[in-house]
Amino acid sequence: MGLFSIAFKNVKRNFKNYAMYLTSMIFSVLIYSMFKAIEYNDQIANVADGMKTVSKSFSGASVIIALFVFIFIWYSNSFFIKKRKKEIGLYSMLGIKKKNIAAMMFYETMTMGVIALAIGIFLGAFFSKGFILVFFRLIDAENIIKTGFSIKALFSTIKTFILIYFVVSISGASIIYRYELIDLFMAESKREKEPKASKVKAVLSLIFLLGGYILYILSKGGSLESVAMITLIAVVIGTYLFFSSFTVYYLKVKRNNKKFHFKGLNMISNSQLLYRIKGNSRTLATITILIATTLTASGVSISFYKFFSANMNKDMPFDYVIKVENNKVTNNIDKLIKNNTKNKLKEKIDITVLQYEDKGSDIYDGKYILSEKDFDKIAKAKNIEVKDKINSPKEAYYFSRFLDKKNKIYNVNINEENFKIVHSEERSLANMMVLDNVLIVRDEEFIKLQNQLNKEKYALYLVENHNRSEELTKDFNNIITNYERAKNDPEYKLVKSNYYENYRESISSSGTMLFIGCFVGLVFLVCTASIIFFKQLSEAMEEKHRYKILRNIGVRNKELKSSIYKQMAFTFFAPLIVGITHGGIALSIFGEFLNLGVLTPIIMVAIPYTIVYLIYYFLTVEFYYRAIS
């Protein structure tokens, strides 16, 4: 019988043990292949309005997935190698040459990899269309087109994962050369020494963690940028100290509580945790940081998507805005919209604004003045309600898309005259970057000022079905471009704005971020939970004889399972709870930076994380119990 045949039979014989490992690898291949399907889909750029960043984003995400999957497969494979050290030693005792044992181990790992790759690619091809359609829905693609699995994506997936499996297989095969025969046979009998409890380090872990949180809370209202990095470093150090020192100290304190220690099998579960914590602390701390990182990334992507979706009409309240310099251009645009059946004209508003330079008042970038009469036209069209009325000539409203809420504006000085601000609001009155920072004054004051300040006229258009106005927007831009070219001045640009292009850019970038953030987070989530699963099963095999002794002295299976539940609860939920706490704090920091609501994203991400970890928790308990039975 050849070495490959033996390796294949070993895989079949140990298939139950490999099932979760194989499932996690298949899931990783599936996500990677579908990301590549989007990256190499030639029609994606057209759907996303030619945004090259979409393809680059998926390419970058694929690299991150590949790197993480490599670490995961390497880490997981080491558990299986450790579990089989005695078997490998037995092969050596039977006289099988080291090179043949190494070849057999290589074939086994590669066989598992090829199986995972084949199934993952098949599922990727099967689900790729639905995967891409979900992406289209997120970016509100105007034309849902025929999609399929790309040959380029297929070859890229095969090359990447064959390389990963090859490197991991070489590492696994080299075990026979890295250990002496006695080490292979004694691998399971080696036991971690009881770690020493350091009260100083335990206290330091809390100081770093709580100090990082308190520093962030105290910095609210100040400069968050200056403390963000300090908070990050403090929390990371605190997390590693928490799992390596605080947990040891806590478990020893519990052990000294005789009432608790001798209740049921607490003595067994507590001792098991205590002896294993030294070997698990670094893994659990790293998983905690990964949970916090992925939760933050997913939460930020959800926040951005919700922010852009909710604020698009605030940023771009009108579908087309143009500075009126030539009536012929405006007339051409009027005719264009009038003749368009898909995007019929809802309303056109003509306004006059005054340009001014604010001196010595509370506005830093004040530029435009609008009459109350023109404001009323905009307010009616966009359903803007202002409770405070302008009751005196020297009162005014102030609208800005980027209103400084911390430094409230109370007055504006124009040509040595002060205007009291009775209402300020964070909103663009006529499209962001065209008419920002607008002051609204009474009509009689506007008439007085227009003799002293520069006057500009603008035409504002609202059309139907503006999210689907690609063709109309192209024609609008063509009219503007032809007018600009006729000026024979390369530097000349007519002031204009349109809703559709800004909408497409915002929805494409935020939708891509959301899609990548959630799916990469899902891969990280499954892989980190799988790492805990494999590590616990590896430990179960080492503890099998100890549980046998407990059964022999009369401990019931129900009590054993209860003890396992307690051990696994700490291993799974300690990193989850600490990770979610870190992620929630990090999201709050981002929320402060970017003025985003983060409570809903935290809940939206924390719930699926908890559900996945609960599933793995119960699976691990069941498999652990079977392993020791």
C-alpha positions in Angstrom: 0.0 0.0 0.0 1.4 3.4 -1.0 2.0 6.3 1.3 -0.7 8.4 -0.4 -3.2 5.5 0.2 -2.3 5.3 3.9 -2.6 9.1 4.2 -6.0 9.0 2.5 -7.2 6.2 4.8 -6.0 8.2 7.9 -8.0 11.1 6.7 -11.1 9.0 6.3 -10.6 7.3 9.7 -10.1 10.7 11.5 -12.8 12.5 9.5 -15.0 13.2 12.6 -12.0 14.9 14.3 -11.3 16.9 11.2 -15.0 17.9 10.5 -14.9 21.4 12.2 -11.4 22.1 10.9 -12.6 21.2 7.4 -15.8 23.2 7.7 -13.8 26.3 8.8 -11.4 25.9 5.9 -14.3 25.5 3.4 -15.9 28.6 4.7 -12.7 30.6 4.3 -12.2 29.3 0.7 -15.8 30.2 0.0 -15.6 33.8 1.2 -12.2 34.3 -0.5 -13.3 32.9 -3.8 -16.5 35.1 -3.8 -14.4 38.2 -3.0 -12.2 37.4 -6.0 -15.3 36.9 -8.1 -16.3 40.5 -7.4 -12.7 41.8 -7.9 -12.4 40.1 -11.3 -16.0 40.8 -12.5 -15.6 43.3 -15.4 -19.1 44.6 -15.0 -18.7 45.6 -11.4 -16.9 48.8 -12.4 -19.8 49.8 -14.6 -22.3 49.1 -11.9 -20.3 51.0 -9.3 -19.9 53.9 -11.8 -16.4 53.0 -12.8 -15.0 53.2 -9.2 -11.6 51.5 -9.3 -11.6 51.6 -5.5 -14.2 48.9 -5.4 -12.0 46.3 -7.2 -9.0 47.5 -5.1 -11.0 47.2 -1.9 -11.9 43.6 -2.6 -8.4 42.8 -3.6 -7.1 44.2 -0.3 -9.8 42.3 1.7 -8.8 39.1 -0.1 -5.2 39.6 1.0 -6.3 40.1 4.6 -8.5 37.0 4.5 -5.6 34.9 2.9 -3.2 36.0 5.6 -5.6 35.3 8.4 -6.6 32.0 7.0 -2.9 31.0 6.7 -2.4 31.8 10.4 -5.6 29.9 11.3 -4.7 26.8 9.3 -1.2 26.8 10.7 -2.5 27.2 14.2 -5.2 24.6 13.8 -2.9 22.1 12.1 -0.5 22.3 15.1 -3.3 21.0 17.3 -3.9 17.9 15.2 -0.1 17.3 15.0 0.2 17.5 18.7 -2.7 15.1 19.1 -1.0 12.5 16.8 2.5 12.7 18.2 2.2 9.3 19.8 0.9 7.8 16.6 3.9 9.3 14.7 6.3 7.9 17.3 4.7 4.5 16.8 5.3 4.6 13.0 9.0 5.4 13.8 9.2 2.4 16.2 7.8 0.1 13.6 10.8 1.0 11.4 9.2 3.3 8.9 11.8 5.8 7.6 11.5 9.4 8.7 11.2 10.6 5.1 8.2 8.2 4.6 6.5 9.4 7.8 7.1 13.0 6.7 5.7 12.3 3.2 2.6 10.6 4.7 2.0 13.6 7.0 2.5 15.9 4.0 -0.1 14.0 1.9 -2.6 14.0 4.8 -2.5 17.8 5.2 -2.6 18.4 1.4 -5.5 15.9 1.0 -7.5 17.9 3.6 -6.6 21.1 1.9 -7.5 19.9 -1.5 -10.9 18.6 -0.3 -11.6 22.0 1.4 -10.5 23.8 -1.7 -12.7 21.8 -4.0 -15.8 22.1 -1.9 -15.1 25.8 -1.2 -14.7 26.6 -4.9 -17.8 24.6 -5.8 -19.9 26.5 -3.1 -18.2 29.8 -4.2 -19.3 29.2 -7.8 -22.8 28.2 -6.6 -23.3 31.2 -4.3 -21.3 33.8 -6.2 -24.3 35.2 -8.1 -26.3 35.6 -4.9 -23.2 37.1 -3.2 -22.8 39.7 -6.0 -26.5 40.5 -6.0 -26.3 41.2 -2.3 -23.5 43.6 -3.0 -25.5 45.2 -5.8 -28.4 45.7 -3.4 -26.1 47.4 -0.9 -24.7 49.8 -3.5 -28.2 50.3 -5.0 -27.0 49.2 -8.4 -29.1 50.7 -11.2 -28.8 47.8 -13.6 -28.7 44.3 -12.2 -26.7 42.4 -14.8 -25.8 38.8 -15.5 -23.2 37.5 -13.1 -21.1 34.4 -12.9 -18.0 32.9 -11.4 -14.8 34.3 -13.0 -12.1 32.0 -14.3 -9.5 34.5 -13.0 -11.1 34.2 -9.5 -10.9 30.4 -9.8 -7.2 30.3 -10.6 -6.4 33.0 -8.0 -8.2 31.0 -5.3 -6.5 27.7 -6.3 -3.0 29.3 -6.4 -3.5 31.1 -3.0 -4.8 28.1 -1.1 -2.5 25.5 -2.7 0.4 27.7 -1.5 -1.0 28.0 2.0 -1.6 24.2 2.2 1.8 23.5 0.8 3.6 25.6 3.4 1.5 24.2 6.3 2.0 20.6 5.0 5.8 21.1 4.9 5.6 22.4 8.5 3.5 19.4 9.6 5.7 16.9 7.8 8.8 18.2 9.5 7.6 17.2 13.0 9.4 13.8 12.7 12.7 15.7 12.4 12.0 18.2 15.1 11.3 15.8 18.0 13.1 12.9 19.6 11.2 9.6 19.8 10.8 9.9 23.6 9.3 13.4 23.2 6.7 12.1 20.7 5.5 9.3 23.2 5.6 11.6 26.2 3.7 14.5 24.6 0.4 13.8 26.2 1.9 13.1 29.6 3.4 16.6 29.8 1.4 18.9 32.0 1.5 22.6 32.5 2.9 23.7 35.9 0.6 25.7 38.1 1.2 29.4 37.2 2.2 31.7 40.0 -0.3 34.4 40.9 1.1 38.0 40.8 -1.1 40.4 42.7 0.9 43.3 41.3 0.3 42.2 37.6 -3.3 41.5 38.4 -3.8 45.0 39.7 -1.8 46.4 36.8 -4.1 44.7 34.3 -7.1 46.5 35.8 -5.2 49.8 35.9 -4.3 49.6 32.2 -7.8 48.5 31.2 -9.8 51.0 33.4 -7.2 53.7 32.8 -7.6 53.4 29.1 -11.4 53.6 29.4 -11.3 56.5 31.9 -8.8 58.4 29.7 -11.2 58.2 26.8 -14.2 59.3 28.9 -12.3 62.3 30.3 -11.1 63.3 26.9 -14.7 63.8 25.6 -15.1 67.4 24.7 -11.4 67.7 24.2 -8.9 66.5 21.6 -9.6 62.8 21.2 -6.8 62.4 18.6 -4.2 62.9 21.3 -5.4 60.1 23.6 -6.7 57.5 21.1 -3.2 55.8 20.6 -2.5 55.9 24.4 -5.9 54.3 25.0 -5.2 51.6 22.4 -1.8 50.7 23.8 -3.1 50.7 27.4 -6.1 48.4 26.5 -3.9 46.0 24.6 -1.3 45.7 27.4 -4.2 45.4 29.9 -5.8 42.6 27.9 -2.7 40.5 27.9 -2.1 41.1 31.6 -5.7 40.3 32.3 -5.6 36.8 30.8 -2.1 36.0 32.0 -2.2 37.4 35.5 -5.6 38.6 36.7 -7.4 35.4 35.8 -4.7 33.3 37.6 -5.0 35.5 40.7 -8.8 35.4 40.5 -8.9 31.6 40.2 -6.5 31.2 43.1 -8.7 33.5 45.2 -11.7 31.3 44.4 -9.8 28.2 45.3 -9.1 29.7 48.7 -12.8 30.1 49.2 -13.4 26.6 50.8 -17.2 26.8 50.6 -17.0 27.4 46.8 -14.0 25.2 46.1 -15.5 22.0 47.6 -19.0 22.5 46.1 -19.7 19.9 43.5 -16.9 19.6 41.0 -15.7 23.2 41.3 -12.4 21.9 42.6 -11.9 20.0 39.3 -13.1 22.7 36.9 -11.2 25.4 38.8 -8.0 23.4 38.8 -8.3 22.5 35.1 -8.6 26.2 34.3 -5.8 27.2 36.5 -3.3 24.7 35.1 -4.3 25.4 31.5 -4.5 29.2 31.7 -0.7 29.7 31.3 -0.8 28.0 27.9 -4.1 29.6 26.8 -3.6 33.2 28.1 -1.8 34.5 25.0 -4.3 32.8 22.6 -7.3 34.1 24.5 -5.8 37.6 24.7 -5.1 37.6 21.0 -8.6 36.4 20.2 -10.0 39.1 22.4 -8.1 41.8 20.4 -9.2 40.2 17.1 -12.9 40.2 18.3 -12.5 43.9 19.3 -10.9 44.8 16.0 -13.4 43.0 13.8 -16.3 44.2 15.9 -15.0 47.8 15.5 -14.4 47.4 11.7 -17.9 45.9 11.2 -19.5 48.5 13.5 -17.8 51.5 11.7 -18.8 50.1 8.3 -22.4 49.9 9.4 -22.3 53.4 10.9 -20.9 54.8 7.7 -23.5 53.1 5.6 -26.3 54.4 7.9 -24.8 57.8 8.0 -24.5 58.2 4.2 -28.0 56.8 3.7 -29.5 59.1 6.3 -27.6 62.3 5.4 -27.6 62.2 1.6 -30.6 64.5 1.4 -29.1 66.9 3.9 -25.8 67.1 2.0 -27.5 67.3 -1.5 -31.0 68.6 -1.0 -31.4 69.5 -4.7 -30.8 67.2 -7.7 -29.1 69.9 -9.8 -27.7 73.3 -8.8 -26.1 75.7 -11.2 -24.8 79.3 -10.9 -26.6 81.4 -13.5 -24.0 83.2 -15.6 -25.6 82.6 -19.0 -29.3 82.3 -19.6 -28.7 80.1 -22.6 -27.1 77.4 -20.4 -30.0 77.6 -18.0 -32.6 77.4 -20.8 -30.9 74.4 -22.3 -31.0 72.7 -18.9 -34.7 73.6 -18.5 -35.4 72.0 -21.9 -33.4 68.9 -21.1 -35.3 68.2 -17.9 -38.6 69.1 -19.5 -38.1 66.6 -22.3 -37.0 63.8 -19.9 -39.8 61.3 -19.2 -37.9 59.2 -16.7 -37.0 62.1 -14.4 -39.7 64.6 -14.6 -39.3 68.1 -13.2 -40.8 68.4 -9.7 -39.8 72.0 -9.0 -37.3 74.7 -10.1 -36.3 77.5 -7.6 -34.4 80.6 -8.6 -32.5 82.3 -5.8 -30.2 85.3 -5.3 -27.4 85.3 -2.8 -24.9 87.8 -1.6 -21.2 87.0 -0.9 -19.7 88.5 2.2 -16.6 88.3 4.3 -17.3 87.8 8.0 -15.1 89.9 10.3 -14.8 89.6 14.0 -17.9 87.4 14.6 -18.6 83.8 15.5 -18.5 82.4 12.0 -15.2 81.3 10.6 -16.2 80.7 7.0 -19.3 82.8 6.5 -19.9 83.4 2.7 -23.5 83.7 1.6 -26.6 85.7 2.5 -30.1 84.7 1.4 -33.3 86.6 1.7 -36.2 85.3 3.8 -38.4 85.2 0.7 -36.0 82.8 -1.1 -35.4 80.8 2.0 -39.2 80.2 2.3 -39.2 78.8 -1.2 -36.5 76.3 -0.3 -38.1 75.5 3.1 -41.4 74.7 1.4 -39.8 72.5 -1.2 -37.7 70.6 1.3 -40.1 70.6 4.3 -37.8 72.6 6.5 -39.5 73.9 9.7 -38.0 76.6 11.9 -39.8 77.4 15.1 -37.9 80.6 16.0 -39.0 83.4 13.8 -37.0 86.4 12.6 -38.9 89.1 14.6 -36.5 92.1 14.2 -34.3 93.4 11.4 -31.1 92.4 13.1 -32.0 88.8 13.6 -31.0 85.9 11.3 -30.9 82.2 10.7 -27.7 80.3 10.0 -27.4 77.0 8.1 -24.2 75.1 7.6 -23.6 71.4 6.8 -20.6 71.4 9.2 -21.9 73.2 12.1 -19.6 73.4 15.1 -21.9 72.3 17.9 -19.3 72.9 20.6 -18.8 76.6 19.6 -22.3 77.9 19.1 -22.7 80.9 16.8 -24.5 83.8 18.5 -23.8 86.7 16.1 -22.5 87.7 12.6 -20.9 91.0 11.7 -21.5 92.3 8.2 -20.2 95.7 7.2 -20.1 96.8 10.8 -23.6 95.6 11.5 -24.3 92.8 14.0 -27.0 90.2 13.3 -28.1 88.0 16.2 -28.5 84.3 15.3 -31.9 83.1 16.5 -31.7 79.7 14.8 -28.8 77.6 13.6 -29.0 74.2 11.9 -26.6 71.6 10.5 -28.0 71.4 6.9 -27.0 72.3 3.4 -29.6 74.7 1.9 -28.5 74.2 -1.7 -26.0 71.3 -2.0 -22.8 70.9 -0.1 -19.6 72.6 -1.5 -21.8 75.0 -3.6 -23.6 77.1 -1.1 -22.2 76.4 2.3 -22.6 78.5 5.4 -25.8 80.5 4.5 -27.1 83.4 6.5 -30.9 84.2 6.2 -31.9 87.8 6.8 -35.2 89.7 6.4 -36.0 90.9 2.9 -35.5 94.6 3.7 -32.1 93.9 5.1 -31.2 91.9 2.1 -32.1 94.8 -0.2 -29.9 97.1 1.8 -27.0 94.7 1.7 -27.2 93.9 -2.0 -26.0 97.4 -2.9 -22.8 96.8 -0.8 -22.0 93.1 -1.6 -21.5 90.9 -4.7 -24.6 89.3 -6.0 -24.9 85.8 -7.5 -27.9 83.9 -8.9 -28.5 80.2 -8.7 -31.0 77.8 -10.3 -32.1 74.8 -8.1 -33.8 71.8 -9.6 -35.8 68.9 -8.1 -36.6 65.9 -10.3 -38.5 62.6 -9.8 -36.7 59.3 -9.3 -33.3 61.0 -8.7 -31.5 57.8 -7.6 -32.0 56.6 -11.2 -31.0 59.8 -13.1 -27.7 58.6 -14.7 -28.6 59.5 -18.3 -30.1 62.9 -17.3 -27.0 63.7 -15.2 -24.7 62.8 -18.2 -26.6 65.2 -20.4 -26.6 67.9 -17.7 -22.8 67.5 -17.4 -22.4 67.7 -21.2 -24.2 71.0 -21.4 -22.0 72.4 -18.7 -18.8 71.0 -20.3 -19.7 72.5 -23.7 -20.2 75.9 -22.1 -16.9 75.7 -20.2 -15.0 74.8 -23.4 -16.5 77.7 -25.2 -14.9 80.0 -22.7 -11.4 79.0 -24.1 -10.0 79.2 -20.5 -8.6 75.9 -19.1 -8.9 77.3 -15.6 -12.6 78.2 -15.9 -15.1 76.0 -14.1 -18.8 76.9 -13.8 -20.2 76.4 -10.3 -22.5 73.5 -10.4 -23.6 70.4 -8.5 -25.7 67.3 -9.0 -27.2 64.8 -6.6 -26.7 61.6 -8.6 -22.9 61.5 -8.9 -22.5 62.3 -5.2 -25.1 59.6 -4.3 -23.4 57.0 -6.4 -20.0 57.7 -5.0 -21.3 57.7 -1.4 -23.4 54.6 -1.7 -20.7 52.7 -3.6 -18.0 53.4 -1.1 -20.1 52.9 2.0 -21.8 49.8 0.6 -18.4 48.3 -0.3 -17.1 49.1 3.2 -20.1 47.5 4.8 -20.0 44.4 2.6 -16.3 43.8 3.2 -16.4 44.7 6.9 -19.2 42.3 7.7 -17.9 39.3 5.6 -14.2 39.7 6.7 -15.5 40.0 10.3 -17.5 36.8 9.8 -14.4 35.0 8.6 -12.4 36.2 11.6 -15.3 35.3 13.9 -15.6 31.7 12.7 -11.8 31.2 12.7 -11.2 32.5 16.2 -14.1 30.4 17.6 -12.7 27.4 15.7 -9.2 28.0 17.3 -10.7 27.8 20.8 -12.7 24.7 19.7 -9.5 22.9 18.4 -7.4 23.9 21.4 -10.1 22.6 23.9 -10.4 19.3 22.0 -6.6 18.9 22.0 -6.7 19.4 25.8 -9.6 16.9 26.1 -7.4 14.1 24.7 -4.8 14.9 27.3 -7.3 14.9 30.2 -9.1 11.7 29.1 -7.4 9.4 31.7 -8.1 11.9 34.5 -11.8 11.9 33.8 -11.7 8.1 33.7 -10.3 8.2 37.3 -13.2 10.5 38.3 -15.7 8.0 36.9 -14.0 5.1 38.7 -14.4 6.9 42.0 -18.2 7.4 41.4 -18.5 10.8 39.8 -21.6 10.8 37.6 -21.6 11.8 33.9 -24.0 14.6 34.6 -21.6 16.2 37.1 -18.7 15.8 34.6 -20.6 17.5 31.9 -21.5 20.3 34.3 -17.8 20.8 35.1 -17.0 20.9 31.4 -19.7 23.6 30.8 -18.1 25.8 33.5 -14.6 25.4 32.0 -15.8 26.1 28.5 -17.9 29.1 29.6 -14.8 30.9 30.8 -12.7 30.0 27.7 -15.4 31.2 25.3 -17.1 34.1 27.0 -14.2 35.8 28.8 -12.6 36.9 25.4 -16.1 37.5 23.9 -17.2 39.8 26.7 -13.9 41.7 27.0 -13.6 41.9 23.2 -17.2 43.3 22.9 -16.4 45.8 25.7 -13.2 46.9 23.9 -15.1 47.1 20.5 -17.9 49.2 22.1 -15.4 51.7 23.5 -13.5 51.9 20.2 -16.7 52.4 18.3 -17.6 55.2 20.7 -14.3 56.9 20.0 -14.9 56.6 16.2 -18.4 58.0 16.8 -17.0 61.0 18.6 -14.4 61.6 15.8 -16.9 61.3 13.0 -20.1 62.4 14.7 -21.7 59.0 14.0 -24.4 57.1 16.1 -22.8 53.8 17.3 -25.3 52.2 19.7 -27.3 50.4 17.0 -24.1 49.2 15.2 -22.7 47.8 18.5 -25.9 45.8 19.1 -26.1 44.7 15.4 -22.6 43.3 15.6 -22.5 42.0 19.2 -25.7 39.9 18.7 -24.4 37.7 15.8 -21.0 37.4 17.5 -22.7 36.1 20.7 -24.9 33.7 18.7 -21.9 32.2 16.9 -19.9 31.8 20.1 -22.8 30.2 21.8 -23.1 27.7 19.0 -19.4 26.9 19.2 -19.6 26.8 23.0 -22.3 24.0 23.0 -20.5 22.2 20.2 -17.2 22.3 22.1 -18.8 20.9 25.2 -20.4 18.1 23.3 -17.2 17.1 21.4 -15.1 17.5 24.6 -17.5 15.2 26.5 -17.3 12.6 23.7 -13.5 12.8 23.7 -13.2 12.1 27.4 -15.9 9.3 27.4 
